[in-house]
Amino acid sequence: MNYSGEEPGSLRWSAVIPVYNERDYLPRTLASLADQEQPVRILVVDNGSTDGCIEDARALAAARDLEIEFLEEEAPGQVHALKRGIDAAETEFVAICDADTWYPPHYLTRAEELFDEGGRSRVALGALLMPERSGALADWWAANRRLAAARLMPRQNHTSGAAQLFRTSALKAAGGYDARRWPYVLKDHELMDRVLQLGGQTYDRDLWCISSERRGDRRKVRWTLSERLLYHVMPFSKKRWFFHRFMARRFERRGQKDIVLREQSWNEAGQG
């Protein structure tokens, strides 16, 4: 028996993948999730793709006999697609995944171990999101820096939304991703603030995944250095003020709504 009282091998995981024109990357991501050591319900949420990636994904699922549930979300924006997927998740745990990220076979196994070790008070995990091509020394330094930051600041987010895993009950109790709550970029950080009101998180050297190299210019979806520093020094009790009274106004002025994530400079079909 595991911590939840369920038999080993029972379905404890859902993986939510928001998709918008990901033909070049989605097959590898789906294959990596299909190769997980733990059974997982894969939820692919199409957010209006026009490049044929969903048709390709359906063909891949049929060819490999993969159990993938395809959902649709008409409202444009990753935040809406994520909400659709999370609403459909009914398993004990949920992994938020990006369509251009590779997850090693042990990804959900290690995450499950960490959740079970921490008990129900552990409501979230952060994985180390590693670049696709990097030297061993650079990877070692990045991992140690991230792990040290997580130990020093355990009630902050230190990773991308593509590398976050949640206890589903806590994620939904916190409100999940919802444009009515937060329609801006950096939604993974704002969400983690709400989730951590309900319990703790942990990072682990053996919990990692690999992102693609495609995202070069991220200026439209980032905060400034001073804003980032303020986030790190802001007491946890003031984080809600930081996001909803301070950062929201700045993002609004700069036009940094979640919708800017649809601007795919690497993909001509992803314009509009």
C-alpha positions as a Markdown table, in Angstrom:
| # | Residue | x | y | z |
|---|---|---|---|---|
| 1 | Met | 0.0 | 0.0 | 0.0 |
| 2 | Asn | 1.1 | 3.6 | -0.6 |
| 3 | Tyr | 0.4 | 6.6 | 1.6 |
| 4 | Ser | -3.1 | 7.1 | 0.1 |
| 5 | Gly | -4.0 | 3.5 | 0.9 |
| 6 | Glu | -4.3 | 2.5 | -2.8 |
| 7 | Glu | -2.7 | -0.6 | -4.3 |
| 8 | Pro | 0.6 | -0.1 | -6.2 |
| 9 | Gly | 0.0 | 0.5 | -9.9 |
| 10 | Ser | -3.4 | 2.2 | -9.4 |
| 11 | Leu | -3.9 | 5.4 | -11.3 |
| 12 | Arg | -2.8 | 8.3 | -9.1 |
| 13 | Trp | -1.6 | 10.7 | -11.8 |
| 14 | Ser | -2.9 | 13.1 | -14.5 |
| 15 | Ala | -0.7 | 15.1 | -16.8 |
| 16 | Val | -2.2 | 18.3 | -18.2 |
| 17 | Ile | -0.7 | 19.6 | -21.5 |
| 18 | Pro | -2.0 | 22.9 | -22.9 |
| 19 | Val | -1.3 | 22.9 | -26.7 |
| 20 | Tyr | -1.2 | 25.6 | -29.3 |
| 21 | Asn | 0.6 | 24.9 | -32.5 |
| 22 | Glu | 3.2 | 22.4 | -31.2 |
| 23 | Arg | 3.7 | 20.1 | -34.2 |
| 24 | Asp | 7.5 | 20.0 | -33.9 |
| 25 | Tyr | 7.6 | 19.3 | -30.1 |
| 26 | Leu | 4.4 | 17.6 | -28.9 |
| 27 | Pro | 5.2 | 14.1 | -30.2 |
| 28 | Arg | 8.4 | 13.9 | -28.0 |
| 29 | Thr | 6.6 | 15.2 | -25.0 |
| 30 | Leu | 3.7 | 12.7 | -25.4 |
| 31 | Ala | 6.2 | 9.8 | -25.9 |
| 32 | Ser | 8.0 | 10.7 | -22.7 |
| 33 | Leu | 4.8 | 10.7 | -20.7 |
| 34 | Ala | 3.7 | 7.5 | -22.3 |
| 35 | Asp | 7.0 | 6.0 | -21.2 |
| 36 | Gln | 6.5 | 6.9 | -17.5 |
| 37 | Glu | 7.0 | 4.1 | -14.9 |
| 38 | Gln | 3.8 | 5.1 | -13.3 |
| 39 | Pro | 0.4 | 4.9 | -15.0 |
| 40 | Val | -0.8 | 8.4 | -16.0 |
| 41 | Arg | -3.9 | 9.9 | -17.5 |
| 42 | Ile | -2.7 | 12.3 | -20.2 |
| 43 | Leu | -5.0 | 15.3 | -20.8 |
| 44 | Val | -4.1 | 17.2 | -24.0 |
| 45 | Val | -6.0 | 20.5 | -24.2 |
| 46 | Asp | -6.1 | 22.0 | -27.7 |
| 47 | Asn | -6.3 | 25.8 | -27.5 |
| 48 | Gly | -7.1 | 26.4 | -31.2 |
| 49 | Ser | -4.2 | 24.8 | -32.9 |
| 50 | Thr | -4.0 | 25.3 | -36.7 |
| 51 | Asp | -0.7 | 23.4 | -37.6 |
| 52 | Gly | -2.0 | 19.9 | -37.5 |
| 53 | Cys | -0.4 | 19.0 | -34.2 |
| 54 | Ile | -3.5 | 17.6 | -32.7 |
| 55 | Glu | -4.2 | 15.4 | -35.7 |
| 56 | Asp | -0.6 | 14.1 | -35.5 |
| 57 | Ala | -1.0 | 13.5 | -31.8 |
| 58 | Arg | -4.2 | 11.5 | -32.4 |
| 59 | Ala | -2.3 | 9.4 | -35.0 |
| 60 | Leu | 0.6 | 8.9 | -32.6 |
| 61 | Ala | -1.8 | 7.8 | -29.8 |
| 62 | Ala | -3.5 | 5.3 | -32.2 |
| 63 | Ala | -0.2 | 3.9 | -33.5 |
| 64 | Arg | 1.3 | 3.4 | -30.0 |
| 65 | Asp | -2.0 | 2.5 | -28.3 |
| 66 | Leu | -1.6 | 5.4 | -25.9 |
| 67 | Glu | -4.4 | 6.4 | -23.6 |
| 68 | Ile | -4.7 | 10.1 | -24.2 |
| 69 | Glu | -7.8 | 12.2 | -23.7 |
| 70 | Phe | -8.1 | 15.2 | -26.0 |
| 71 | Leu | -10.0 | 18.2 | -24.8 |
| 72 | Glu | -10.7 | 21.5 | -26.4 |
| 73 | Glu | -10.6 | 25.1 | -25.0 |
| 74 | Glu | -11.9 | 27.8 | -27.4 |
| 75 | Ala | -10.9 | 30.8 | -25.2 |
| 76 | Pro | -7.4 | 31.8 | -26.5 |
| 77 | Gly | -4.7 | 31.8 | -23.9 |
| 78 | Gln | -2.7 | 29.1 | -22.0 |
| 79 | Val | -4.3 | 30.0 | -18.7 |
| 80 | His | -7.7 | 28.9 | -20.1 |
| 81 | Ala | -6.4 | 25.7 | -21.5 |
| 82 | Leu | -4.7 | 24.9 | -18.2 |
| 83 | Lys | -8.0 | 25.5 | -16.3 |
| 84 | Arg | -9.8 | 23.2 | -18.7 |
| 85 | Gly | -7.3 | 20.4 | -18.1 |
| 86 | Ile | -7.1 | 20.8 | -14.3 |
| 87 | Asp | -10.9 | 20.8 | -14.1 |
| 88 | Ala | -10.9 | 17.5 | -15.8 |
| 89 | Ala | -8.2 | 16.0 | -13.6 |
| 90 | Glu | -9.7 | 13.5 | -11.0 |
| 91 | Thr | -6.6 | 11.7 | -9.8 |
| 92 | Glu | -4.7 | 12.2 | -6.6 |
| 93 | Phe | -1.9 | 14.1 | -8.2 |
| 94 | Val | -1.5 | 16.3 | -11.3 |
| 95 | Ala | 1.6 | 17.2 | -13.3 |
| 96 | Ile | 1.5 | 20.4 | -15.3 |
| 97 | Cys | 3.5 | 19.8 | -18.5 |
| 98 | Asp | 4.6 | 21.9 | -21.4 |
| 99 | Ala | 4.3 | 20.6 | -25.0 |
| 100 | Asp | 8.0 | 21.2 | -25.6 |
| 101 | Thr | 9.4 | 19.5 | -22.5 |
| 102 | Trp | 10.8 | 16.0 | -22.1 |
| 103 | Tyr | 10.1 | 14.1 | -18.9 |
| 104 | Pro | 12.3 | 11.2 | -17.9 |
| 105 | Pro | 10.7 | 7.8 | -17.2 |
| 106 | His | 11.2 | 8.1 | -13.5 |
| 107 | Tyr | 9.7 | 11.6 | -13.3 |
| 108 | Leu | 6.3 | 10.6 | -11.8 |
| 109 | Thr | 7.8 | 7.8 | -9.8 |
| 110 | Arg | 10.1 | 10.2 | -7.9 |
| 111 | Ala | 7.4 | 12.7 | -7.6 |
| 112 | Glu | 5.0 | 10.1 | -6.1 |
| 113 | Glu | 7.7 | 9.1 | -3.6 |
| 114 | Leu | 8.2 | 12.7 | -2.5 |
| 115 | Phe | 4.5 | 13.3 | -2.0 |
| 116 | Asp | 4.2 | 10.1 | 0.0 |
| 117 | Glu | 7.2 | 10.9 | 2.1 |
| 118 | Gly | 5.8 | 14.3 | 2.9 |
| 119 | Gly | 2.3 | 13.3 | 3.7 |
| 120 | Arg | -0.8 | 15.4 | 3.0 |
| 121 | Ser | 0.9 | 18.5 | 4.2 |
| 122 | Arg | 3.1 | 18.4 | 1.1 |
| 123 | Val | 0.9 | 19.9 | -1.5 |
| 124 | Ala | 3.4 | 20.8 | -4.3 |
| 125 | Leu | 6.7 | 19.8 | -5.9 |
| 126 | Gly | 9.0 | 21.7 | -8.1 |
| 127 | Ala | 11.2 | 19.9 | -10.6 |
| 128 | Leu | 14.5 | 21.2 | -11.9 |
| 129 | Leu | 13.9 | 22.4 | -15.5 |
| 130 | Met | 17.1 | 21.8 | -17.4 |
| 131 | Pro | 18.1 | 23.2 | -20.8 |
| 132 | Glu | 18.2 | 20.8 | -23.7 |
| 133 | Arg | 21.9 | 21.3 | -24.4 |
| 134 | Ser | 24.2 | 22.3 | -21.7 |
| 135 | Gly | 27.5 | 21.2 | -20.2 |
| 136 | Ala | 27.8 | 18.9 | -17.2 |
| 137 | Leu | 29.3 | 21.7 | -15.1 |
| 138 | Ala | 26.6 | 24.2 | -16.1 |
| 139 | Asp | 23.9 | 21.7 | -15.3 |
| 140 | Trp | 25.5 | 20.9 | -11.9 |
| 141 | Trp | 25.8 | 24.6 | -11.0 |
| 142 | Ala | 22.2 | 25.4 | -12.1 |
| 143 | Ala | 20.8 | 22.4 | -10.1 |
| 144 | Asn | 22.7 | 23.3 | -7.0 |
| 145 | Arg | 21.8 | 27.0 | -7.2 |
| 146 | Arg | 18.1 | 26.1 | -7.6 |
| 147 | Leu | 18.1 | 23.6 | -4.7 |
| 148 | Ala | 19.9 | 26.0 | -2.4 |
| 149 | Ala | 17.4 | 28.8 | -3.3 |
| 150 | Ala | 14.5 | 26.3 | -2.5 |
| 151 | Arg | 16.0 | 25.5 | 0.9 |
| 152 | Leu | 16.5 | 29.1 | 1.8 |
| 153 | Met | 13.1 | 30.3 | 0.5 |
| 154 | Pro | 10.8 | 27.3 | 0.7 |
| 155 | Arg | 7.6 | 29.3 | 0.3 |
| 156 | Gln | 8.5 | 30.7 | -3.1 |
| 157 | Asn | 8.4 | 29.3 | -6.6 |
| 158 | His | 11.8 | 28.4 | -8.1 |
| 159 | Thr | 10.8 | 26.7 | -11.4 |
| 160 | Ser | 8.7 | 27.0 | -14.5 |
| 161 | Gly | 5.0 | 25.9 | -14.7 |
| 162 | Ala | 6.2 | 23.1 | -17.0 |
| 163 | Ala | 7.9 | 21.6 | -14.0 |
| 164 | Gln | 5.3 | 21.9 | -11.3 |
| 165 | Leu | 3.4 | 19.0 | -9.7 |
| 166 | Phe | 0.5 | 19.2 | -7.3 |
| 167 | Arg | -1.7 | 17.3 | -4.9 |
| 168 | Thr | -4.9 | 17.8 | -7.0 |
| 169 | Ser | -7.2 | 18.5 | -4.0 |
| 170 | Ala | -4.9 | 21.4 | -2.9 |
| 171 | Leu | -4.5 | 22.7 | -6.4 |
| 172 | Lys | -8.3 | 22.9 | -6.9 |
| 173 | Ala | -8.9 | 24.3 | -3.4 |
| 174 | Ala | -6.4 | 27.1 | -4.2 |
| 175 | Gly | -8.4 | 28.0 | -7.3 |
| 176 | Gly | -6.0 | 26.5 | -9.9 |
| 177 | Tyr | -5.2 | 28.5 | -13.0 |
| 178 | Asp | -8.0 | 31.0 | -13.6 |
| 179 | Ala | -7.8 | 34.2 | -15.7 |
| 180 | Arg | -10.4 | 35.7 | -13.4 |
| 181 | Arg | -7.9 | 35.5 | -10.6 |
| 182 | Trp | -4.7 | 36.2 | -12.6 |
| 183 | Pro | -4.7 | 37.0 | -16.4 |
| 184 | Tyr | -1.0 | 38.0 | -16.6 |
| 185 | Val | 2.3 | 36.3 | -17.2 |
| 186 | Leu | 4.2 | 34.7 | -14.3 |
| 187 | Lys | 1.0 | 32.8 | -13.5 |
| 188 | Asp | 3.1 | 29.9 | -12.2 |
| 189 | His | 4.5 | 32.0 | -9.4 |
| 190 | Glu | 1.2 | 33.6 | -8.5 |
| 191 | Leu | -0.5 | 30.2 | -8.4 |
| 192 | Met | 2.2 | 28.7 | -6.2 |
| 193 | Asp | 1.7 | 31.5 | -3.7 |
| 194 | Arg | -2.0 | 30.4 | -3.4 |
| 195 | Val | -1.2 | 26.7 | -3.2 |
| 196 | Leu | 1.5 | 27.2 | -0.5 |
| 197 | Gln | -1.1 | 28.8 | 1.7 |
| 198 | Leu | -2.4 | 25.3 | 2.1 |
| 199 | Gly | 0.8 | 23.4 | 2.7 |
| 200 | Gly | 4.5 | 22.9 | 1.8 |
| 201 | Gln | 6.5 | 22.0 | -1.3 |
| 202 | Thr | 9.9 | 20.4 | -1.9 |
| 203 | Tyr | 12.5 | 20.2 | -4.6 |
| 204 | Asp | 14.8 | 17.2 | -5.2 |
| 205 | Arg | 17.9 | 16.5 | -7.3 |
| 206 | Asp | 16.3 | 13.5 | -8.9 |
| 207 | Leu | 13.2 | 15.3 | -10.0 |
| 208 | Trp | 14.0 | 17.0 | -13.2 |
| 209 | Cys | 12.9 | 17.5 | -16.8 |
| 210 | Ile | 14.4 | 19.0 | -20.0 |
| 211 | Ser | 13.0 | 22.0 | -21.9 |
| 212 | Ser | 13.5 | 22.7 | -25.6 |
| 213 | Glu | 15.9 | 25.4 | -26.8 |
| 214 | Arg | 13.4 | 27.3 | -28.8 |
| 215 | Arg | 12.5 | 30.1 | -26.3 |
| 216 | Gly | 15.2 | 32.7 | -26.9 |
| 217 | Asp | 13.5 | 36.1 | -26.5 |
| 218 | Arg | 11.4 | 36.0 | -23.3 |
| 219 | Arg | 11.2 | 39.7 | -22.6 |
| 220 | Lys | 7.5 | 39.9 | -23.1 |
| 221 | Val | 6.8 | 37.2 | -20.4 |
| 222 | Arg | 9.4 | 38.2 | -17.8 |
| 223 | Trp | 9.5 | 40.6 | -14.9 |
| 224 | Thr | 12.4 | 43.0 | -14.3 |
| 225 | Leu | 15.4 | 42.3 | -12.2 |
| 226 | Ser | 14.2 | 44.7 | -9.5 |
| 227 | Glu | 10.7 | 43.0 | -9.5 |
| 228 | Arg | 12.3 | 39.6 | -9.2 |
| 229 | Leu | 14.5 | 40.7 | -6.3 |
| 230 | Leu | 11.5 | 42.2 | -4.6 |
| 231 | Tyr | 9.7 | 38.9 | -4.9 |
| 232 | His | 12.5 | 37.1 | -3.2 |
| 233 | Val | 12.7 | 39.5 | -0.2 |
| 234 | Met | 9.0 | 40.0 | 0.2 |
| 235 | Pro | 7.7 | 38.1 | 3.3 |
| 236 | Phe | 5.3 | 35.3 | 2.5 |
| 237 | Ser | 2.5 | 37.1 | 4.3 |
| 238 | Lys | 2.8 | 40.0 | 1.8 |
| 239 | Lys | 3.0 | 37.9 | -1.4 |
| 240 | Arg | -0.7 | 38.3 | -2.2 |
| 241 | Trp | -0.3 | 42.1 | -2.0 |
| 242 | Phe | 2.9 | 41.8 | -4.1 |
| 243 | Phe | 1.1 | 40.0 | -6.9 |
| 244 | His | -2.4 | 41.5 | -6.9 |
| 245 | Arg | -1.7 | 45.1 | -5.9 |
| 246 | Phe | 1.8 | 45.7 | -7.1 |
| 247 | Met | 2.7 | 43.4 | -10.0 |
| 248 | Ala | -0.8 | 43.3 | -11.6 |
| 249 | Arg | -0.7 | 47.0 | -12.2 |
| 250 | Arg | 2.7 | 46.8 | -13.7 |
| 251 | Phe | 1.9 | 43.9 | -16.0 |
| 252 | Glu | -1.3 | 45.7 | -17.1 |
| 253 | Arg | 0.6 | 48.8 | -18.1 |
| 254 | Arg | 3.2 | 46.8 | -20.0 |
| 255 | Gly | 0.5 | 44.7 | -21.7 |
| 256 | Gln | 1.9 | 41.4 | -20.2 |
| 257 | Lys | -1.2 | 39.4 | -20.3 |
| 258 | Asp | -1.1 | 35.6 | -20.6 |
| 259 | Ile | -2.1 | 35.9 | -24.2 |
| 260 | Val | 1.4 | 37.0 | -25.2 |
| 261 | Leu | 2.5 | 33.4 | -24.8 |
| 262 | Arg | 0.7 | 32.7 | -28.1 |
| 263 | Glu | 3.3 | 34.8 | -30.0 |
| 264 | Gln | 5.6 | 32.0 | -31.2 |
| 265 | Ser | 8.5 | 33.6 | -33.1 |
| 266 | Trp | 9.9 | 30.1 | -33.8 |
| 267 | Asn | 6.7 | 28.9 | -35.5 |
| 268 | Glu | 5.1 | 30.9 | -38.3 |
| 269 | Ala | 1.8 | 29.0 | -37.9 |
| 270 | Gly | 1.7 | 30.3 | -34.3 |
| 271 | Gln | 1.1 | 33.9 | -35.2 |
| 272 | Gly | -2.2 | 35.5 | -34.2 |
